[in-house]
Amino acid sequence: MVKQLLEKLDELIRIFKRSELPEVMDKTELARFLGVGINSVNNYIYADGFPYIKQPNMKNGYPKKAVQQWLDEQTKFYGR
């Protein structure tokens, strides 16, 4: 039971950390949002249809809501 409570607490902490990210993220923030390393972020940002905002005189930004929607659309389930 303690193990389950700790797992739930870890999940809540991850959700809280993701919610404090800005609405338009940079690569480092995107890595935190996805829960991957910065090198893995490139696999995502160069994937077909991955959302980004081209910002004048700045690096690209990645809108949190659009990224979540893209992830939801890319998610596949076994046996379905």
QUIMO-V481075 format. One record per run of one state. SS is the DSSP state (hx for helix, st for strand, lp for the rest). FROM is the first residue (numbers start at 1). LEN is the number of residues. If there is no record, write none. Layout:
ss: {SS & SS}
from: {FROM & FROM}
len: {LEN & LEN}
This chain:
ss: {lp & hx & lp & st & lp & hx & lp & hx & lp & st & lp & st & hx & lp}
from: {1 & 2 & 20 & 24 & 26 & 27 & 35 & 38 & 46 & 53 & 54 & 61 & 64 & 75}
len: {1 & 18 & 4 & 2 & 1 & 8 & 3 & 8 & 7 & 1 & 7 & 3 & 11 & 6}
